Amino acid sequence: MKCKHCGSEFEGKFCPECGTKAEAEATTASQPMQQQPGVSQQPKKPIYKRAWFLCIVIILVLGVVASVTANKKEKTDWSAVILKEAIPQFPSNHGSILINSEEELCVSLEKVTDEQYNKYLNQCMEQGFIVDTKKSTYSYDAFDSEGYSLNLTHIDDNLTITVKAPMKLGTITWPTGTAGDLLPEPSSTTGKFNYEHDTNFSVYVGDTSKEEYDEYVADCSDYGFDVDYDKGENYYRAYNEEGYYLSLSYEGNNIMLIRIDEPEKDAGAVADTENTEQETEKPEMGKPEEKEPITESKPEEAAAESKAEEQKQVVDSGNATVGEDGLRKDFKEAMDSYEAFMNEYCDFMEKYSKNPTDPGLIADYMSYMSKYDDFTKKFDQWGSEDLNDAELEYYIEVQTRVYERLAEAEY
């Protein structure tokens, strides 16, 4: 190394002649790095172009979008409610509006305390929902003077509010088919048919007071609908000897619901089989009928036969049988099939919304709309009947799960 001060050659950090400090570090640092042969050195990418940085940005953006979407689902817009003139403003804006039309409003709210629920219930009563009231520890049903119906269901901190506009009734003609001939004709000709067939129908009959409804129940009993009957304050269910099933309910607001169903086909097939077997077993003419020897039954055998007969009677009673869970067979089947369909409906609508131009999906769409209307009508009809405590609790559970699935559906 050569000293820049005196020009002497030396090695080390200081010149031995003049003591000047060597500048090897500075010189080394100032020299550009020599590129090793065979190795190409590329310039580094800016941080905003690196893959890991882009991944972080995408994750943050998705998180913000999900948060905004969640907040939108949790907020209800009172100004957008069509039937807001009929009821007081919601006690909470955390929730989802599930149905919002001129005929019906259904909203599921969260974070509603018992105090808020009771306060809102009193507000509804002050607004006029005091006609034909039904109240339990967690629900309230009533009409106002204009015919609007209200249902409040409060479970834990969730509140479901359902409001329906007055039912539009017209002039009806009593069915003249097989099912119509089995029942007495109501005195009122004001009503609306849900459906009408030769062997079954469902109809709302208006201008019918509670007293007139009670008289109609008595008339139906006189017409033979008194087999395995089940009667409550606002409902009556029974069979006739032919197996036809009748369901009557007082809906409130001077409206009653009449529904009659034809006998189950399986039951008729069994009866025909039994009759055929009986005819086959008839003894031939001219031959004495062989009689089995009579044996005395033991007490244990008699008890077993009696128990078996009781079980057979329970099975034969069909849909009127109440299971160990307190639910009638036909009610439980209707609730489960309704919930299963609604889950299937939501799955289809999510698929349809992603490809609405698919010809196959368009055809399925029309089918689903028809089924949806049928299932919801039948579900509402069950809700209008007087259910026992177990059935009412299960009805609300199914309704809550379905509303939650509808709120979660992305379409």
Residue pairs with C-beta under 8 A, 6 or more apart in sequence:
1 9
1 10
1 11
1 12
1 22
1 24
2 8
2 9
2 10
3 9
3 10
3 15
3 17
3 18
3 20
3 22
4 20
4 23
5 15
5 18
5 20
6 15
6 17
6 18
6 20
8 15
8 16
8 17
8 18
10 16
10 17
10 22
12 22
13 21
13 22
13 24
14 20
14 21
14 22
15 21
15 22
35 41
47 53
73 96
73 407
74 94
74 95
74 96
74 110
75 93
75 94
76 90
76 93
76 94
76 95
76 96
76 97
76 107
76 109
77 97
78 84
78 89
78 90
78 93
80 97
80 100
81 97
81 100
81 105
81 107
82 100
82 101
82 102
82 105
83 102
83 104
83 105
83 148
83 163
83 165
86 105
86 144
86 148
86 163
86 165
87 105
87 124
87 127
87 129
87 150
87 161
87 163
88 120
88 123
88 124
88 127
90 107
90 109
90 120
90 161
91 109
91 112
91 116
91 117
91 119
91 120
91 159
92 109
92 110
92 111
92 112
92 116
92 159
94 109
94 110
94 111
95 107
95 108
95 109
95 110
95 159
96 107
96 108
96 403
96 407
97 105
97 106
97 107
98 106
98 107
98 108
98 403
98 406
98 407
99 105
99 106
102 165
103 164
103 165
104 162
104 163
104 164
104 165
105 161
105 162
105 163
105 164
106 160
106 161
106 162
106 163
106 403
107 160
107 161
108 158
108 159
108 160
108 400
108 403
108 404
108 407
109 158
109 159
109 160
109 161
110 157
110 158
111 157
112 120
112 154
112 157
112 158
112 159
113 157
114 154
117 152
117 154
117 159
120 152
120 159
121 140
121 152
124 140
124 142
124 150
124 152
125 142
127 144
128 144
128 145
128 146
129 142
129 143
129 144
129 148
129 150
130 142
130 144
131 142
131 143
131 144
131 145
131 252
131 253
132 141
132 142
132 143
132 252
132 253
133 140
133 141
133 142
134 140
134 141
134 142
135 141
136 392
138 153
138 154
138 155
138 396
139 151
139 152
139 153
139 154
139 392
139 396
140 150
140 151
140 152
141 149
141 150
141 151
141 152
141 252
142 149
142 150
142 252
143 149
143 150
143 252
143 253
144 150
146 166
147 165
147 166
147 167
147 253
148 163
148 164
148 165
148 166
149 163
149 164
149 252
149 253
150 161
150 162
150 163
151 160
151 161
151 162
151 163
152 159
152 160
152 161
153 159
153 160
153 162
153 396
153 399
153 400
154 160
155 396
155 400
158 400
160 399
160 400
160 403
166 253
167 192
167 204
167 206
167 253
167 255
168 192
169 190
169 191
169 192
169 204
169 206
169 255
170 190
170 191
170 192
171 189
171 190
172 189
172 190
172 191
172 192
172 193
172 203
172 205
173 189
174 180
174 185
174 186
174 189
175 196
175 201
177 197
177 198
177 199
178 198
178 199
178 262
179 197
179 198
179 199
179 200
179 201
179 244
179 260
179 262
180 201
182 223
182 224
182 225
182 240
182 244
182 260
183 220
183 223
183 225
183 246
183 258
183 260
184 216
184 219
184 220
184 222
184 223
186 205
186 208
186 216
186 256
186 258
187 208
187 212
188 205
188 206
188 207
188 208
188 212
190 205
190 206
190 207
191 203
191 204
191 205
191 206
192 203
192 204
192 206
193 201
193 202
193 203
193 204
194 201
194 202
194 203
194 204
194 377
194 381
195 201
195 202
196 202
196 203
199 262
200 259
200 260
200 261
200 262
201 258
201 259
201 260
202 257
202 258
202 259
202 260
202 381
203 257
203 258
203 259
204 251
204 255
204 256
204 257
205 255
205 256
205 257
205 258
206 254
206 255
207 254
208 216
208 250
208 254
208 255
208 256
209 254
210 250
213 248
213 250
213 256
216 248
216 256
217 231
217 236
217 248
220 236
220 238
220 246
220 248
221 229
221 238
223 240
224 240
224 241
225 238
225 239
225 240
225 244
225 246
226 238
226 240
227 238
227 239
227 240
227 241
228 238
228 239
228 317
228 318
228 320
229 236
229 237
229 238
229 239
230 236
230 237
230 238
230 320
231 237
232 386
233 386
234 249
234 250
234 386
235 247
235 248
235 249
235 250
235 385
235 386
236 246
236 247
236 248
236 249
237 245
237 246
237 247
237 248
237 320
238 245
238 246
239 245
239 246
239 318
239 320
240 246
242 263
243 262
243 263
243 264
243 267
243 268
244 260
244 261
244 262
244 263
245 260
245 261
245 263
245 319
246 258
246 259
246 260
247 257
247 258
247 259
247 260
247 261
247 385
248 256
248 257
248 258
248 259
249 256
249 257
249 384
249 385
249 386
250 256
251 257
251 384
257 381
257 384
257 385
259 381
264 318
267 318
283 289
283 290
297 305
314 321
315 321
318 329
318 330
319 328
319 329
319 330
320 328
321 328
321 329
322 328
322 388
323 329
323 332
325 332
325 390
326 388
326 389
326 390
326 391
327 390
327 391
327 394
328 391
331 382
331 387
331 391
331 394
332 394
334 378
334 379
334 382
335 379
335 382
335 394
335 395
335 398
336 398
337 375
338 375
338 378
338 379
338 398
338 402
339 398
339 401
339 402
341 371
341 372
341 375
342 375
342 402
342 405
342 406
343 405
345 368
345 371
345 372
346 405
346 406
346 408
346 409
346 411
348 364
348 365
348 368
349 368
349 409
349 411
350 409
350 410
350 411
351 361
352 358
352 361
352 364
352 365
352 411
353 410
353 411
355 361
356 362
382 395
383 395
383 399
387 395
